[in-house]
């Protein structure tokens, strides 16, 4: 999948994992979406946030397609523009990864970043 520099995208592997987690939690996709964001913290200064939500807020930006909605607040989007959400389940770790072209530094565990 080619990453659009003006949006936030999700890989097929991450989309499948989100579907599984929503099903396990009894969450209906037409009503819920994936909310991504950033907050201060971590060893590099900013940490990623990923959650399910069913309420948009003023200033939210929406990405995705009819298969998966991704919502991000405007402040976080300044840091996440062009980011691709992926999922890894390999030997080196399991979990969601933010492939962020804006990050100039990341910590060793990949949980935080700096711009």
N, CA, C and O atoms as a GROMACS GRO file, in nm:
protein
  460
    1UNK      N    1   0.084  -0.118   0.000
    1UNK     CA    2   0.000   0.000   0.000
    1UNK      C    3   0.088   0.124   0.000
    1UNK      O    4   0.181   0.134   0.081
    2UNK      N    5   0.061   0.216  -0.087
    2UNK     CA    6   0.136   0.340  -0.094
    2UNK      C    7   0.081   0.438   0.008
    2UNK      O    8  -0.041   0.457   0.019
    3UNK      N    9   0.170   0.500   0.084
    3UNK     CA   10   0.128   0.593   0.189
    3UNK      C   11   0.102   0.730   0.129
    3UNK      O   12   0.186   0.785   0.059
    4UNK      N   13  -0.016   0.786   0.157
    4UNK     CA   14  -0.053   0.920   0.114
    4UNK      C   15   0.002   1.018   0.217
    4UNK      O   16  -0.031   1.009   0.335
    5UNK      N   17   0.085   1.110   0.174
    5UNK     CA   18   0.150   1.204   0.265
    5UNK      C   19   0.052   1.296   0.337
    5UNK      O   20   0.087   1.357   0.437
    6UNK      N   21  -0.071   1.305   0.287
    6UNK     CA   22  -0.169   1.393   0.349
    6UNK      C   23  -0.273   1.320   0.430
    6UNK      O   24  -0.379   1.375   0.458
    7UNK      N   25  -0.246   1.197   0.467
    7UNK     CA   26  -0.346   1.121   0.541
    7UNK      C   27  -0.281   1.024   0.639
    7UNK      O   28  -0.159   1.020   0.653
    8UNK      N   29  -0.364   0.948   0.705
    8UNK     CA   30  -0.320   0.839   0.791
    8UNK      C   31  -0.381   0.713   0.732
    8UNK      O   32  -0.502   0.707   0.709
    9UNK      N   33  -0.298   0.612   0.706
    9UNK     CA   34  -0.345   0.490   0.642
    9UNK      C   35  -0.323   0.370   0.733
    9UNK      O   36  -0.255   0.379   0.836
   10UNK      N   37  -0.381   0.257   0.694
   10UNK     CA   38  -0.370   0.134   0.771
   10UNK      C   39  -0.341   0.019   0.675
   10UNK      O   40  -0.402   0.010   0.569
   11UNK      N   41  -0.248  -0.067   0.713
   11UNK     CA   42  -0.216  -0.183   0.629
   11UNK      C   43  -0.326  -0.288   0.643
   11UNK      O   44  -0.406  -0.284   0.737
   12UNK      N   45  -0.328  -0.380   0.550
   12UNK     CA   46  -0.428  -0.487   0.555
   12UNK      C   47  -0.410  -0.574   0.680
   12UNK      O   48  -0.508  -0.616   0.741
   13UNK      N   49  -0.286  -0.598   0.719
   13UNK     CA   50  -0.259  -0.679   0.839
   13UNK      C   51  -0.312  -0.610   0.964
   13UNK      O   52  -0.371  -0.675   1.051
   14UNK      N   53  -0.292  -0.479   0.974
   14UNK     CA   54  -0.343  -0.403   1.088
   14UNK      C   55  -0.496  -0.398   1.085
   14UNK      O   56  -0.560  -0.408   1.189
   15UNK      N   57  -0.553  -0.384   0.966
   15UNK     CA   58  -0.699  -0.381   0.951
   15UNK      C   59  -0.761  -0.514   1.000
   15UNK      O   60  -0.863  -0.514   1.069
   16UNK      N   61  -0.697  -0.625   0.964
   16UNK     CA   62  -0.747  -0.756   1.006
   16UNK      C   63  -0.740  -0.770   1.159
   16UNK      O   64  -0.831  -0.826   1.221
   17UNK      N   65  -0.632  -0.720   1.220
   17UNK     CA   66  -0.617  -0.728   1.366
   17UNK      C   67  -0.721  -0.640   1.434
   17UNK      O   68  -0.779  -0.680   1.535
   18UNK      N   69  -0.745  -0.521   1.381
   18UNK     CA   70  -0.848  -0.432   1.437
   18UNK      C   71  -0.984  -0.501   1.430
   18UNK      O   72  -1.060  -0.497   1.526
   19UNK      N   73  -1.014  -0.564   1.316
   19UNK     CA   74  -1.141  -0.637   1.302
   19UNK      C   75  -1.154  -0.744   1.409
   19UNK      O   76  -1.260  -0.756   1.472
   20UNK      N   77  -1.049  -0.820   1.432
   20UNK     CA   78  -1.049  -0.925   1.533
   20UNK      C   79  -1.073  -0.867   1.672
   20UNK      O   80  -1.156  -0.918   1.748
   21UNK      N   81  -1.001  -0.760   1.706
   21UNK     CA   82  -1.015  -0.699   1.838
   21UNK      C   83  -1.155  -0.642   1.859
   21UNK      O   84  -1.211  -0.653   1.968
   22UNK      N   85  -1.212  -0.581   1.755
   22UNK     CA   86  -1.347  -0.527   1.766
   22UNK      C   87  -1.448  -0.639   1.787
   22UNK      O   88  -1.538  -0.629   1.870
   23UNK      N   89  -1.432  -0.746   1.710
   23UNK     CA   90  -1.523  -0.861   1.725
   23UNK      C   91  -1.515  -0.918   1.866
   23UNK      O   92  -1.618  -0.945   1.929
   24UNK      N   93  -1.392  -0.937   1.917
   24UNK     CA   94  -1.373  -0.992   2.051
   24UNK      C   95  -1.432  -0.901   2.159
   24UNK      O   96  -1.478  -0.949   2.262
   25UNK      N   97  -1.431  -0.770   2.134
   25UNK     CA   98  -1.485  -0.674   2.232
   25UNK      C   99  -1.635  -0.650   2.212
   25UNK      O  100  -1.697  -0.576   2.289
   26UNK      N  101  -1.693  -0.714   2.110
   26UNK     CA  102  -1.835  -0.696   2.084
   26UNK      C  103  -1.870  -0.560   2.031
   26UNK      O  104  -1.980  -0.509   2.053
   27UNK      N  105  -1.775  -0.498   1.959
   27UNK     CA  106  -1.793  -0.364   1.906
   27UNK      C  107  -1.835  -0.373   1.760
   27UNK      O  108  -1.778  -0.450   1.683
   28UNK      N  109  -1.935  -0.296   1.722
   28UNK     CA  110  -1.986  -0.292   1.585
   28UNK      C  111  -1.910  -0.187   1.505
   28UNK      O  112  -1.905  -0.070   1.544
   29UNK      N  113  -1.851  -0.228   1.394
   29UNK     CA  114  -1.770  -0.134   1.316
   29UNK      C  115  -1.848  -0.017   1.257
   29UNK      O  116  -1.795   0.093   1.256
   30UNK      N  117  -1.969  -0.033   1.209
   30UNK     CA  118  -2.033   0.087   1.157
   30UNK      C  119  -2.049   0.197   1.262
   30UNK      O  120  -2.052   0.316   1.229
   31UNK      N  121  -2.058   0.158   1.389
   31UNK     CA  122  -2.076   0.256   1.496
   31UNK      C  123  -1.943   0.305   1.554
   31UNK      O  124  -1.936   0.416   1.606
   32UNK      N  125  -1.839   0.224   1.545
   32UNK     CA  126  -1.710   0.257   1.605
   32UNK      C  127  -1.603   0.274   1.497
   32UNK      O  128  -1.616   0.225   1.386
   33UNK      N  129  -1.497   0.344   1.534
   33UNK     CA  130  -1.384   0.366   1.445
   33UNK      C  131  -1.256   0.359   1.527
   33UNK      O  132  -1.261   0.352   1.650
   34UNK      N  133  -1.144   0.363   1.458
   34UNK     CA  134  -1.013   0.364   1.524
   34UNK      C  135  -0.973   0.509   1.543
   34UNK      O  136  -0.970   0.587   1.448
   35UNK      N  137  -0.942   0.545   1.668
   35UNK     CA  138  -0.893   0.681   1.698
   35UNK      C  139  -0.743   0.671   1.726
   35UNK      O  140  -0.700   0.593   1.810
   36UNK      N  141  -0.666   0.752   1.653
   36UNK     CA  142  -0.521   0.758   1.676
   36UNK      C  143  -0.487   0.899   1.722
   36UNK      O  144  -0.557   0.995   1.690
   37UNK      N  145  -0.379   0.909   1.796
   37UNK     CA  146  -0.336   1.039   1.844
   37UNK      C  147  -0.198   1.031   1.906
   37UNK      O  148  -0.135   0.926   1.908
   38UNK      N  149  -0.153   1.144   1.956
   38UNK     CA  150  -0.026   1.151   2.028
   38UNK      C  151  -0.048   1.228   2.158
   38UNK      O  152  -0.138   1.311   2.169
   39UNK      N  153   0.036   1.198   2.254
   39UNK     CA  154   0.037   1.274   2.379
   39UNK      C  155   0.181   1.282   2.427
   39UNK      O  156   0.266   1.204   2.385
   40UNK      N  157   0.207   1.377   2.513
   40UNK     CA  158   0.341   1.394   2.567
   40UNK      C  159   0.376   1.277   2.658
   40UNK      O  160   0.292   1.227   2.732
   41UNK      N  161   0.503   1.235   2.653
   41UNK     CA  162   0.549   1.128   2.740
   41UNK      C  163   0.645   1.036   2.669
   41UNK      O  164   0.677   1.055   2.552
   42UNK      N  165   0.688   0.936   2.740
   42UNK     CA  166   0.783   0.840   2.683
   42UNK      C  167   0.924   0.893   2.685
   42UNK      O  168   0.947   1.010   2.716
   43UNK      N  169   1.018   0.808   2.653
   43UNK     CA  170   1.158   0.848   2.661
   43UNK      C  171   1.201   0.938   2.545
   43UNK      O  172   1.308   0.999   2.553
   44UNK      N  173   1.121   0.947   2.439
   44UNK     CA  174   1.156   1.035   2.327
   44UNK      C  175   1.071   1.162   2.322
   44UNK      O  176   1.096   1.248   2.238
   45UNK      N  177   0.972   1.174   2.411
   45UNK     CA  178   0.895   1.298   2.419
   45UNK      C  179   0.749   1.287   2.385
   45UNK      O  180   0.667   1.354   2.448
   46UNK      N  181   0.711   1.204   2.287
   46UNK     CA  182   0.572   1.188   2.247
   46UNK      C  183   0.540   1.039   2.237
   46UNK      O  184   0.623   0.960   2.193
   47UNK      N  185   0.419   1.002   2.276
   47UNK     CA  186   0.377   0.863   2.265
   47UNK      C  187   0.252   0.854   2.178
   47UNK      O  188   0.173   0.948   2.169
   48UNK      N  189   0.237   0.740   2.114
   48UNK     CA  190   0.122   0.716   2.028
   48UNK      C  191   0.004   0.667   2.110
   48UNK      O  192   0.021   0.598   2.211
   49UNK      N  193  -0.116   0.703   2.066
   49UNK     CA  194  -0.239   0.653   2.127
   49UNK      C  195  -0.321   0.583   2.019
   49UNK      O  196  -0.325   0.628   1.905
   50UNK      N  197  -0.385   0.473   2.057
   50UNK     CA  198  -0.468   0.396   1.966
   50UNK      C  199  -0.584   0.340   2.046
   50UNK      O  200  -0.564   0.274   2.148
   51UNK      N  201  -0.707   0.367   2.001
   51UNK     CA  202  -0.823   0.323   2.076
   51UNK      C  203  -0.943   0.312   1.982
   51UNK      O  204  -0.936   0.356   1.867
   52UNK      N  205  -1.050   0.253   2.031
   52UNK     CA  206  -1.178   0.251   1.959
   52UNK      C  207  -1.264   0.362   2.016
   52UNK      O  208  -1.260   0.388   2.137
   53UNK      N  209  -1.340   0.428   1.932
   53UNK     CA  210  -1.425   0.539   1.975
   53UNK      C  211  -1.551   0.538   1.888
   53UNK      O  212  -1.553   0.480   1.780
   54UNK      N  213  -1.655   0.601   1.938
   54UNK     CA  214  -1.778   0.611   1.858
   54UNK      C  215  -1.832   0.754   1.854
   54UNK      O  216  -1.943   0.777   1.807
   55UNK      N  217  -1.752   0.850   1.902
   55UNK     CA  218  -1.794   0.990   1.898
   55UNK      C  219  -1.684   1.076   1.838
   55UNK      O  220  -1.570   1.077   1.886
   56UNK      N  221  -1.720   1.149   1.732
   56UNK     CA  222  -1.623   1.244   1.677
   56UNK      C  223  -1.634   1.374   1.755
   56UNK      O  224  -1.738   1.406   1.813
   57UNK      N  225  -1.526   1.449   1.753
   57UNK     CA  226  -1.520   1.577   1.824
   57UNK      C  227  -1.493   1.688   1.723
   57UNK      O  228  -1.446   1.662   1.612
   58UNK      N  229  -1.523   1.809   1.761
   58UNK     CA  230  -1.497   1.924   1.674
   58UNK      C  231  -1.349   1.926   1.638
   58UNK      O  232  -1.264   1.911   1.726
   59UNK      N  233  -1.318   1.943   1.512
   59UNK     CA  234  -1.179   1.949   1.468
   59UNK      C  235  -1.119   1.814   1.432
   59UNK      O  236  -1.005   1.808   1.387
   60UNK      N  237  -1.193   1.705   1.451
   60UNK     CA  238  -1.142   1.574   1.413
   60UNK      C  239  -1.127   1.564   1.263
   60UNK      O  240  -1.204   1.622   1.187
   61UNK      N  241  -1.027   1.489   1.222
   61UNK     CA  242  -1.006   1.459   1.080
   61UNK      C  243  -1.032   1.310   1.061
   61UNK      O  244  -0.996   1.229   1.146
   62UNK      N  245  -1.096   1.275   0.950
   62UNK     CA  246  -1.132   1.136   0.925
   62UNK      C  247  -1.063   1.085   0.799
   62UNK      O  248  -1.057   1.154   0.698
   63UNK      N  249  -1.012   0.963   0.809
   63UNK     CA  250  -0.941   0.898   0.698
   63UNK      C  251  -0.995   0.757   0.683
   63UNK      O  252  -1.078   0.712   0.762
   64UNK      N  253  -0.947   0.689   0.583
   64UNK     CA  254  -0.986   0.551   0.562
   64UNK      C  255  -1.086   0.538   0.450
   64UNK      O  256  -1.095   0.623   0.361
   65UNK      N  257  -1.161   0.429   0.455
   65UNK     CA  258  -1.257   0.399   0.350
   65UNK      C  259  -1.378   0.331   0.413
   65UNK      O  260  -1.395   0.334   0.535
   66UNK      N  261  -1.463   0.271   0.330
   66UNK     CA  262  -1.582   0.206   0.384
   66UNK      C  263  -1.550   0.082   0.465
   66UNK      O  264  -1.637   0.030   0.534
   67UNK      N  265  -1.425   0.034   0.458
   67UNK     CA  266  -1.385  -0.083   0.536
   67UNK      C  267  -1.334  -0.045   0.676
   67UNK      O  268  -1.354  -0.119   0.771
   68UNK      N  269  -1.267   0.071   0.686
   68UNK     CA  270  -1.208   0.109   0.815
   68UNK      C  271  -1.197   0.260   0.824
   68UNK      O  272  -1.132   0.324   0.741
   69UNK      N  273  -1.260   0.318   0.927
   69UNK     CA  274  -1.250   0.461   0.954
   69UNK      C  275  -1.140   0.486   1.056
   69UNK      O  276  -1.130   0.416   1.157
   70UNK      N  277  -1.057   0.584   1.028
   70UNK     CA  278  -0.952   0.627   1.120
   70UNK      C  279  -0.976   0.774   1.149
   70UNK      O  280  -0.990   0.854   1.056
   71UNK      N  281  -0.982   0.809   1.276
   71UNK     CA  282  -1.010   0.947   1.317
   71UNK      C  283  -0.894   0.997   1.402
   71UNK      O  284  -0.838   0.923   1.484
   72UNK      N  285  -0.858   1.124   1.383
   72UNK     CA  286  -0.746   1.184   1.453
   72UNK      C  287  -0.779   1.331   1.481
   72UNK      O  288  -0.836   1.399   1.396
   73UNK      N  289  -0.744   1.379   1.599
   73UNK     CA  290  -0.765   1.521   1.628
   73UNK      C  291  -0.660   1.603   1.552
   73UNK      O  292  -0.554   1.552   1.517
   74UNK      N  293  -0.690   1.729   1.528
   74UNK     CA  294  -0.605   1.815   1.445
   74UNK      C  295  -0.465   1.830   1.502
   74UNK      O  296  -0.367   1.828   1.427
   75UNK      N  297  -0.452   1.846   1.632
   75UNK     CA  298  -0.320   1.864   1.693
   75UNK      C  299  -0.233   1.740   1.670
   75UNK      O  300  -0.116   1.752   1.634
   76UNK      N  301  -0.291   1.622   1.691
   76UNK     CA  302  -0.215   1.498   1.669
   76UNK      C  303  -0.180   1.480   1.522
   76UNK      O  304  -0.073   1.429   1.489
   77UNK      N  305  -0.271   1.523   1.433
   77UNK     CA  306  -0.247   1.505   1.290
   77UNK      C  307  -0.121   1.579   1.245
   77UNK      O  308  -0.054   1.535   1.151
   78UNK      N  309  -0.089   1.689   1.310
   78UNK     CA  310   0.033   1.761   1.275
   78UNK      C  311   0.156   1.673   1.291
   78UNK      O  312   0.255   1.690   1.220
   79UNK      N  313   0.152   1.578   1.385
   79UNK     CA  314   0.262   1.485   1.408
   79UNK      C  315   0.246   1.356   1.329
   79UNK      O  316   0.345   1.288   1.302
   80UNK      N  317   0.124   1.321   1.291
   80UNK     CA  318   0.096   1.191   1.229
   80UNK      C  319   0.070   1.197   1.079
   80UNK      O  320   0.046   1.093   1.018
   81UNK      N  321   0.073   1.313   1.019
   81UNK     CA  322   0.047   1.327   0.876
   81UNK      C  323   0.139   1.235   0.797
   81UNK      O  324   0.261   1.241   0.812
   82UNK      N  325   0.082   1.149   0.713
   82UNK     CA  326   0.160   1.055   0.632
   82UNK      C  327   0.192   0.924   0.701
   82UNK      O  328   0.264   0.841   0.645
   83UNK      N  329   0.142   0.904   0.822
   83UNK     CA  330   0.171   0.784   0.900
   83UNK      C  331   0.090   0.664   0.850
   83UNK      O  332  -0.025   0.678   0.808
   84UNK      N  333   0.153   0.548   0.857
   84UNK     CA  334   0.085   0.423   0.824
   84UNK      C  335   0.080   0.337   0.951
   84UNK      O  336   0.182   0.317   1.017
   85UNK      N  337  -0.038   0.288   0.983
   85UNK     CA  338  -0.055   0.200   1.098
   85UNK      C  339  -0.040   0.057   1.050
   85UNK      O  340  -0.108   0.014   0.957
   86UNK      N  341   0.051  -0.017   1.114
   86UNK     CA  342   0.078  -0.155   1.076
   86UNK      C  343   0.068  -0.244   1.199
   86UNK      O  344   0.064  -0.195   1.312
   87UNK      N  345   0.064  -0.374   1.176
   87UNK     CA  346   0.063  -0.470   1.286
   87UNK      C  347   0.169  -0.575   1.259
   87UNK      O  348   0.179  -0.628   1.148
   88UNK      N  349   0.250  -0.605   1.362
   88UNK     CA  350   0.354  -0.707   1.351
   88UNK      C  351   0.329  -0.816   1.453
   88UNK      O  352   0.291  -0.789   1.567
   89UNK      N  353   0.352  -0.938   1.411
   89UNK     CA  354   0.339  -1.049   1.506
   89UNK      C  355   0.458  -1.143   1.493
   89UNK      O  356   0.446  -1.265   1.506
   90UNK      N  357   0.574  -1.084   1.468
   90UNK     CA  358   0.696  -1.162   1.448
   90UNK      C  359   0.768  -1.193   1.577
   90UNK      O  360   0.718  -1.166   1.686
   91UNK      N  361   0.886  -1.249   1.563
   91UNK     CA  362   0.968  -1.290   1.678
   91UNK      C  363   1.019  -1.171   1.759
   91UNK      O  364   1.045  -1.184   1.878
   92UNK      N  365   1.034  -1.057   1.695
   92UNK     CA  366   1.088  -0.939   1.764
   92UNK      C  367   0.982  -0.858   1.837
   92UNK      O  368   1.012  -0.752   1.890
   93UNK      N  369   0.861  -0.906   1.841
   93UNK     CA  370   0.757  -0.834   1.911
   93UNK      C  371   0.626  -0.843   1.838
   93UNK      O  372   0.619  -0.876   1.720
   94UNK      N  373   0.521  -0.813   1.912
   94UNK     CA  374   0.387  -0.822   1.858
   94UNK      C  375   0.314  -0.696   1.895
   94UNK      O  376   0.317  -0.653   2.011
   95UNK      N  377   0.247  -0.635   1.799
   95UNK     CA  378   0.168  -0.518   1.829
   95UNK      C  379   0.157  -0.424   1.712
   95UNK      O  380   0.211  -0.448   1.604
   96UNK      N  381   0.085  -0.315   1.735
   96UNK     CA  382   0.066  -0.213   1.633
   96UNK      C  383   0.189  -0.124   1.626
   96UNK      O  384   0.248  -0.090   1.728
   97UNK      N  385   0.225  -0.088   1.504
   97UNK     CA  386   0.339   0.000   1.481
   97UNK      C  387   0.294   0.120   1.400
   97UNK      O  388   0.220   0.107   1.303
   98UNK      N  389   0.339   0.237   1.440
   98UNK     CA  390   0.314   0.359   1.365
   98UNK      C  391   0.438   0.386   1.280
   98UNK      O  392   0.546   0.413   1.334
   99UNK      N  393   0.424   0.377   1.150
   99UNK     CA  394   0.534   0.407   1.059
   99UNK      C  395   0.519   0.555   1.023
   99UNK      O  396   0.444   0.593   0.934
  100UNK      N  397   0.593   0.636   1.097
  100UNK     CA  398   0.574   0.781   1.096
  100UNK      C  399   0.691   0.850   1.027
  100UNK      O  400   0.802   0.852   1.080
  101UNK      N  401   0.668   0.907   0.908
  101UNK     CA  402   0.777   0.974   0.837
  101UNK      C  403   0.821   1.104   0.904
  101UNK      O  404   0.925   1.159   0.868
  102UNK      N  405   0.745   1.154   0.999
  102UNK     CA  406   0.778   1.279   1.068
  102UNK      C  407   0.870   1.258   1.188
  102UNK      O  408   0.930   1.354   1.237
  103UNK      N  409   0.882   1.135   1.235
  103UNK     CA  410   0.963   1.107   1.353
  103UNK      C  411   1.111   1.118   1.318
  103UNK      O  412   1.159   1.053   1.225
  104UNK      N  413   1.182   1.200   1.394
  104UNK     CA  414   1.326   1.214   1.373
  104UNK      C  415   1.404   1.122   1.466
  104UNK      O  416   1.522   1.094   1.443
  105UNK      N  417   1.337   1.076   1.571
  105UNK     CA  418   1.402   0.987   1.668
  105UNK      C  419   1.293   0.902   1.732
  105UNK      O  420   1.184   0.951   1.761
  106UNK      N  421   1.322   0.775   1.754
  106UNK     CA  422   1.230   0.686   1.825
  106UNK      C  423   1.306   0.617   1.937
  106UNK      O  424   1.428   0.606   1.933
  107UNK      N  425   1.232   0.571   2.036
  107UNK     CA  426   1.298   0.498   2.144
  107UNK      C  427   1.318   0.354   2.100
  107UNK      O  428   1.267   0.312   1.996
  108UNK      N  429   1.392   0.279   2.177
  108UNK     CA  430   1.423   0.141   2.143
  108UNK      C  431   1.302   0.050   2.134
  108UNK      O  432   1.300  -0.043   2.054
  109UNK      N  433   1.201   0.077   2.215
  109UNK     CA  434   1.082  -0.009   2.215
  109UNK      C  435   0.979   0.035   2.112
  109UNK      O  436   0.883  -0.038   2.088
  110UNK      N  437   0.998   0.153   2.051
  110UNK     CA  438   0.905   0.201   1.949
  110UNK      C  439   0.778   0.263   2.002
  110UNK      O  440   0.687   0.294   1.925
  111UNK      N  441   0.771   0.283   2.133
  111UNK     CA  442   0.651   0.339   2.194
  111UNK      C  443   0.646   0.491   2.190
  111UNK      O  444   0.538   0.549   2.202
  112UNK      N  445   0.762   0.555   2.175
  112UNK     CA  446   0.762   0.701   2.173
  112UNK      C  447   0.852   0.752   2.062
  112UNK      O  448   0.934   0.678   2.006
  113UNK      N  449   0.835   0.882   2.031
  113UNK     CA  450   0.909   0.941   1.921
  113UNK      C  451   0.928   1.089   1.945
  113UNK      O  452   0.869   1.147   2.036
  114UNK      N  453   1.012   1.150   1.863
  114UNK     CA  454   1.035   1.294   1.866
  114UNK      C  455   1.032   1.344   1.722
  114UNK      O  456   1.062   1.271   1.628
  115UNK      N  457   0.994   1.471   1.707
  115UNK     CA  458   0.995   1.533   1.573
  115UNK      C  459   1.089   1.650   1.569
  115UNK      O  460   1.102   1.715   1.466
   0.00000   0.00000   0.00000
